[in-house]
Amino acid sequence: MLGLFAGVYLFLTQNNRSPVPQKPPGLNTDPTPFHILPLASSSHFWGIFETIDLPDFAGFNPSILSLPDPTGNGNWTLVAVGRDAHRVVTIDANEVQPHALFGALLHIVDSDPRVRGRWAPRDYPHTPSHFVQMLDRLVRSDDFRFPKCLPDPIGWFYNNQGPEDGRLVWSHLGEPLLVYNSLSAKSTDLCRMLYLTDLRSVYPPLVDRLLQLGVEPTPLRFNKSVPLYIPGQAKAQKNWIPFTTASGEIYIHFSLVPQTIYKLDLSLPILPTWESPEPELEILEPVVLHTVDEPNCFNIALNGSDFHQSSPFVETVLCTYAEIRSGACDPTHPKNRIYMGSVHVLHHEDRGFYEPRIVTFEATLPFNYVSISKPLIYSMVPLFFKGLVLLIALVGTYPKHELVYTVSLSFRKREITTSPTELAVGYLDDILIISFGIADSSCHFLEVEVQEVLRDHIICENVLNSMSN
């Protein structure tokens, strides 16, 4: 009898367990106490961001990707692409700007006491770089003058020989894609335009490092620079932003206001290059074309402020790993998948500065905007929380008179990763690497949990509803 009772009890308890509380889909809208969002680096005891050291070389505005970590032993590698220092040199009595992009590898040890230790924060942590070299297979020229860039009232383009504004993103197929701007394709009358290529085709140390890590190579779709061209575009372009999908599609977010998105036509047997005739350059197809008269969440929320895109958009799942395992969060729910990226609100007064924010949009067509964050502040000095006391030294953490330019967002996993495809999508408790430059003269990055930058956003649905009421 006792055995029968025990059996019935076990049956009832195993088949009538309390359901796991379901987490509401979407962003966490719990309010934060400040009108800004201070971010302290989780990789450093005092929350201080990292400075990248470049041996015998000056560079700035790095874009960064984390490489797979098949060992899980806390030793991991980053690959960075950045701009060399601005220079004007004289060649055969001609002044030119020999601009270029560089590549570098960074080796990080999570247990390094120089970074993780509780030492007095009188200096800032520095990360050494390795295999630093110019990316000389990108579009560039040795010409002294570029008539297609005239007139040039600011004197920035007419003698600029090479690439700028490199941005990296892992595609969902595991490709380290590089978008950059340089001299326009031969057949166009434009000054400068953007190009897309695979970083492996221009930076051999990355290929070697991936082989050392035992990473299975992804097929190379872009072994040459592919021009990104739209008929009627402005003579010089800088801030078109890529994002990719699980099926390998590549989209270009052309502008935020009005929202405009194009898709790369990858059905062609041969993709165009710098030398292609102009009709063959038209491989971008419009998929989202809003007008200036349509209500735009970002334009309304920021009262018509000027702003531009800065980092690639990366797909993000609004669940932690534990929530997924327990069934508390559904990673397939449409409201739990978004793209997020960094934008700059432009302040033109005095010397001007950029105000970084995170924006998000839905993960499926038509890619409607979801939210925009409070202004981000990157911590350069300790943050002390005790009772009601909050000290953010210098009330801004970096010199306000210097221009801080956010370049990239990318994910690092806390657990073993064997393929770059795993790094194309992040979860709330993954590490987000934010890279940036200061005053066009230095390279930096910090790490925070993904969920830190998605707190207390302005929700676009609420913004648009307020306009219609």
C-alpha positions in Angstrom: 0.0 0.0 0.0 2.8 2.4 0.9 4.5 1.5 -2.4 1.3 2.3 -4.3 1.0 5.7 -2.6 4.6 6.5 -3.3 4.1 5.7 -7.0 0.9 7.8 -7.3 2.7 10.7 -5.5 5.7 10.5 -7.9 3.4 10.4 -10.9 1.4 13.4 -9.8 4.5 15.5 -8.9 6.3 14.7 -12.2 3.3 15.3 -14.4 1.9 18.4 -12.6 5.0 20.5 -12.0 4.4 24.2 -11.6 4.9 25.9 -15.0 8.0 28.0 -15.5 7.0 31.7 -15.2 7.1 33.1 -18.7 9.2 36.2 -19.3 7.3 38.9 -21.3 8.7 39.2 -24.8 10.6 42.3 -25.8 13.0 44.7 -24.2 13.4 45.3 -20.5 11.6 48.7 -19.9 12.4 49.0 -16.2 13.6 52.6 -15.6 17.2 53.5 -14.8 18.0 56.4 -12.4 19.9 58.6 -14.8 19.3 60.4 -18.1 22.5 58.8 -19.4 23.6 55.1 -19.4 27.1 54.8 -17.9 28.9 51.7 -19.0 31.7 50.2 -16.9 33.8 47.6 -18.6 33.2 44.1 -17.2 36.6 42.9 -18.1 38.4 45.3 -15.8 38.2 45.5 -12.0 37.6 49.3 -12.0 35.5 49.2 -15.1 38.1 51.1 -17.2 38.1 50.7 -20.9 41.1 49.3 -22.8 43.6 51.1 -25.0 45.1 49.3 -27.9 48.9 49.7 -28.3 50.2 49.8 -31.8 54.0 49.3 -32.0 55.8 52.1 -33.9 52.5 53.0 -35.5 49.6 55.5 -34.9 46.0 54.6 -35.6 42.5 55.3 -34.6 38.8 54.3 -34.8 39.1 50.5 -34.6 36.5 48.0 -35.6 36.7 44.7 -33.7 35.6 41.1 -33.9 36.1 38.3 -31.4 37.3 35.0 -32.8 35.9 31.6 -31.8 37.3 30.1 -28.6 37.3 26.3 -29.0 39.2 25.7 -25.6 37.1 27.8 -23.2 40.3 28.4 -21.1 39.9 32.2 -21.0 42.5 32.9 -23.7 40.9 34.5 -26.7 41.7 36.6 -29.7 40.3 39.7 -31.3 40.9 41.0 -34.8 40.8 44.7 -35.3 40.8 47.0 -38.4 41.4 50.7 -38.0 42.6 53.9 -39.7 46.2 55.0 -39.8 47.0 58.4 -38.5 46.1 61.4 -40.6 49.2 62.5 -42.6 50.0 64.9 -45.4 53.2 64.0 -47.2 54.9 65.6 -50.2 55.8 63.3 -53.2 57.4 64.9 -56.2 56.3 68.3 -55.0 52.7 67.1 -54.6 50.9 67.1 -51.3 48.9 63.9 -50.8 47.0 62.1 -48.0 48.1 58.5 -48.1 45.2 57.2 -46.0 45.1 53.4 -45.3 43.5 50.8 -43.1 45.5 48.5 -40.9 44.7 45.0 -39.4 45.9 43.7 -36.1 45.4 40.7 -33.7 44.9 41.2 -30.0 45.5 38.3 -27.6 43.5 38.5 -24.3 43.9 36.5 -21.1 40.9 36.7 -18.8 42.9 35.9 -15.8 45.6 38.5 -16.5 46.2 40.3 -13.1 47.3 43.5 -14.8 43.8 43.9 -16.1 41.6 42.0 -13.7 43.6 42.8 -10.5 42.5 45.3 -7.8 45.4 47.6 -8.3 45.3 51.4 -7.9 43.8 52.8 -11.1 46.4 55.4 -11.7 47.0 54.3 -15.2 44.8 52.8 -17.9 45.0 49.2 -19.1 46.8 48.7 -22.4 46.3 45.8 -24.8 49.3 45.0 -27.1 48.6 44.3 -30.8 50.3 41.7 -33.0 50.8 41.2 -36.7 50.0 44.9 -37.4 50.1 45.5 -41.2 48.5 47.7 -43.8 45.6 46.3 -45.8 47.2 46.9 -49.2 44.7 44.9 -51.3 41.9 47.4 -50.7 40.9 50.0 -53.3 43.5 52.8 -53.4 45.6 54.8 -55.8 49.1 56.4 -56.1 47.7 59.3 -58.1 48.3 62.8 -56.7 45.0 64.3 -57.6 41.4 63.0 -58.1 39.5 65.4 -60.3 36.2 63.6 -59.6 36.4 65.0 -56.1 36.5 68.6 -57.2 35.4 71.1 -56.1 36.6 70.2 -52.6 36.1 73.2 -50.3 37.3 71.4 -47.1 40.4 69.9 -48.9 39.6 66.4 -47.6 39.1 64.3 -50.8 40.9 65.7 -53.8 44.3 64.2 -52.8 43.1 61.4 -50.5 44.7 58.2 -51.9 43.2 55.4 -49.9 40.5 53.8 -47.7 38.9 55.0 -44.5 36.1 54.1 -42.1 36.5 50.3 -41.9 33.7 48.4 -40.2 33.7 44.7 -39.4 30.8 42.3 -38.9 30.5 38.5 -38.7 27.9 37.3 -41.2 25.5 34.5 -40.2 27.5 32.3 -42.5 30.7 32.9 -40.6 32.3 35.5 -42.9 34.4 38.4 -41.4 32.9 41.1 -43.6 34.7 44.4 -44.0 32.9 47.5 -45.3 35.0 50.6 -46.1 35.0 53.7 -48.2 37.6 54.6 -50.8 38.0 56.0 -54.3 35.0 55.5 -56.5 34.8 52.8 -59.2 36.5 53.6 -62.4 33.3 54.0 -64.5 31.4 56.4 -62.2 31.6 60.2 -61.8 31.5 59.9 -58.0 34.3 61.0 -55.7 34.3 58.2 -53.1 32.1 55.1 -52.5 31.7 52.1 -50.2 33.0 48.6 -50.8 32.4 45.2 -49.3 35.0 42.5 -49.0 36.0 39.5 -46.8 38.7 40.4 -44.3 40.4 37.0 -44.9 41.2 38.1 -48.5 43.2 41.2 -47.4 44.6 40.2 -44.0 46.5 36.8 -44.0 47.3 36.7 -40.3 43.5 36.2 -39.6 43.5 33.1 -41.8 46.5 31.7 -40.0 45.0 32.4 -36.6 41.7 30.7 -37.5 43.6 27.7 -38.7 45.6 27.6 -35.4 42.2 27.6 -33.5 41.0 24.7 -35.6 38.1 26.7 -37.1 36.6 25.2 -40.2 37.0 27.8 -43.0 33.8 29.3 -44.4 33.6 29.5 -48.2 35.0 32.9 -49.5 32.2 34.7 -51.4 34.0 38.1 -51.5 37.7 37.7 -52.5 37.7 41.2 -54.1 36.2 44.5 -53.0 32.6 44.8 -54.3 31.4 48.4 -54.9 28.2 49.3 -53.2 26.5 51.6 -55.6 23.1 53.3 -55.9 22.3 55.4 -59.0 22.0 59.0 -58.0 23.8 58.6 -54.7 25.9 61.5 -53.3 29.4 62.0 -54.6 30.9 60.8 -51.3 29.4 58.2 -48.9 30.6 57.2 -45.4 27.9 55.7 -43.2 26.1 52.9 -45.0 25.8 50.1 -42.5 25.6 46.3 -43.2 23.7 43.6 -41.5 23.1 39.9 -42.4 20.5 37.2 -42.0 20.7 33.4 -41.2 20.3 32.6 -44.9 23.3 34.6 -45.9 21.5 37.6 -47.2 23.4 41.0 -46.9 21.4 44.2 -46.3 22.7 47.8 -46.3 21.0 50.2 -44.0 21.3 53.3 -46.1 19.8 55.9 -43.8 17.9 56.2 -40.5 15.6 59.1 -41.5 13.9 58.3 -43.6 14.5 54.6 -43.0 16.0 53.2 -46.2 17.4 49.7 -46.7 18.9 47.9 -49.7 19.7 44.3 -50.3 22.7 42.9 -52.1 21.8 40.8 -55.2 24.0 37.8 -54.7 22.5 35.8 -57.5 24.9 37.1 -60.1 27.6 34.6 -61.2 30.3 37.3 -61.0 30.1 40.3 -58.7 31.4 43.7 -59.9 34.7 45.2 -59.0 36.4 48.6 -59.2 36.9 48.1 -62.9 33.4 47.1 -63.9 31.2 49.2 -66.2 28.6 51.3 -64.4 25.5 49.3 -65.4 27.2 46.2 -63.8 27.6 48.1 -60.5 23.8 48.2 -59.8 23.5 45.2 -57.5 21.7 46.9 -54.6 17.9 46.4 -54.6 15.6 48.6 -52.5 13.6 46.7 -49.9 12.6 49.5 -47.5 11.9 52.9 -48.8 10.2 55.3 -46.4 9.7 59.0 -47.2 10.5 62.1 -45.2 6.8 62.7 -44.7 6.2 59.5 -42.8 6.5 59.5 -39.0 9.9 58.3 -37.9 10.4 57.1 -34.3 14.0 58.4 -34.0 13.2 61.7 -35.6 10.3 62.3 -33.2 12.1 61.0 -30.1 15.1 63.1 -30.6 13.2 66.2 -31.7 14.6 66.3 -35.2 18.3 66.1 -34.1 20.9 65.3 -36.7 22.4 61.8 -36.4 24.1 59.2 -38.4 24.8 55.5 -38.3 28.1 54.4 -36.8 28.4 50.6 -36.1 27.2 47.6 -38.1 23.8 46.1 -36.9 24.1 42.8 -35.1 21.2 40.3 -34.4 20.3 40.0 -30.7 18.1 37.5 -28.8 16.4 39.1 -25.8 16.9 36.0 -23.6 19.6 34.7 -21.4 20.9 31.2 -21.9 19.3 30.1 -18.5 15.9 31.6 -19.5 16.0 29.6 -22.7 17.0 26.3 -21.0 14.2 26.8 -18.4 11.6 27.7 -21.0 11.0 31.1 -19.4 12.0 32.9 -22.7 11.2 31.9 -26.2 14.1 32.8 -28.5 11.9 32.3 -31.6 9.2 34.8 -30.5 9.4 37.8 -33.0 9.6 40.3 -30.2 12.6 38.5 -28.7 14.8 39.0 -31.8 16.1 42.4 -32.9 19.0 44.0 -34.6 20.9 46.6 -32.7 23.6 49.1 -33.6 25.2 52.3 -32.5 24.3 55.8 -33.9 25.7 59.2 -33.2 23.5 62.2 -32.4 25.5 65.2 -33.8 26.0 68.3 -31.7 27.2 71.2 -33.8 27.7 73.8 -31.1 31.3 75.0 -30.2 33.7 72.3 -31.5 30.8 69.8 -31.7 30.7 66.2 -30.4 29.0 62.9 -31.0 26.4 61.5 -28.6 26.4 57.7 -28.9 23.1 55.8 -28.5 21.9 52.3 -29.3 19.0 51.8 -31.7 17.1 48.6 -32.5 14.8 47.3 -35.2 12.8 44.2 -35.8 14.7 41.1 -37.1 12.3 40.5 -40.0 11.1 42.6 -42.9 10.1 45.4 -43.0 12.6 45.9 -40.2 10.5 48.4 -38.2 12.3 50.4 -35.6 11.8 49.2 -32.0 13.7 51.5 -29.7 16.5 54.0 -29.0 18.6 54.1 -25.8 19.7 56.9 -23.5 23.1 58.5 -24.3 25.9 56.1 -23.6 28.9 57.0 -21.4 32.1 54.9 -21.6 33.8 54.6 -18.3 37.4 55.6 -18.1 37.7 55.9 -14.3 36.2 53.9 -11.4 32.5 54.0 -10.7 31.7 53.8 -7.0 28.2 52.8 -5.9 27.3 53.2 -2.2 24.0 54.2 -0.9 23.0 57.3 -2.8 26.5 58.1 -3.8 27.5 57.8 -7.5 30.9 59.2 -8.6 31.6 59.4 -12.3 34.9 61.2 -12.3 35.0 64.1 -14.7 31.3 63.7 -15.1 31.7 62.1 -18.5 34.5 59.7 -18.2 36.4 61.0 -21.2 37.4 64.6 -22.1 34.2 66.3 -23.4 36.2 68.4 -25.8 37.5 65.4 -27.6 35.5 63.6 -30.3 34.5 60.0 -29.3 33.6 57.9 -32.3 31.9 54.5 -31.8 32.9 52.1 -34.6 31.6 48.6 -33.9 29.6 46.3 -31.7 30.4 42.6 -31.6 29.8 39.6 -29.4 32.1 37.4 -27.3 30.7 34.2 -25.8 31.3 33.1 -22.2 31.4 29.5 -23.3 33.2 27.4 -25.9 32.7 28.5 -29.5 34.0 26.5 -32.5 32.5 28.4 -35.4 32.3 32.1 -36.3 28.6 31.6 -37.1 28.0 31.4 -33.4 29.3 35.0 -33.1 26.8 36.5 -35.5 24.0 36.4 -32.9 24.2 37.5 -29.3 22.1 36.8 -26.2 21.5 39.0 -23.2 24.2 37.5 -21.0 26.9 37.4 -23.8 29.7 40.0 -23.7 29.3 43.0 -26.0 32.5 44.5 -27.3 32.2 48.2 -28.0 35.1 49.7 -30.0 35.7 53.4 -30.4 38.4 56.1 -31.1 39.0 59.4 -29.3 40.0 62.5 -31.2 41.0 60.6 -34.3 44.2 59.6 -32.5 43.6 56.4 -30.5 42.0 53.0 -30.3 39.9 51.7 -27.5 37.3 49.1 -26.5 35.3 48.0 -23.5 33.1 45.0 -22.7 29.7 44.9 -21.1 26.9 42.4 -20.9 24.5 42.8 -23.9 21.6 43.5 -21.6 23.4 46.5 -20.1 23.0 48.5 -23.4 19.3 47.4 -23.8 18.0 48.8 -20.5 15.4 51.6 -20.3 15.0 52.4 -24.0 12.6 54.8 -25.5 10.1 52.4 -27.2 9.1 53.4 -30.7 5.6 52.0 -30.5 4.9 54.4 -27.6 6.5 57.3 -29.5 4.3 56.8 -32.6 1.2 56.2 -30.5 1.7 59.5 -28.7 1.8 61.3 -32.0 -1.5 59.7 -33.2 -3.4 60.5 -29.9 
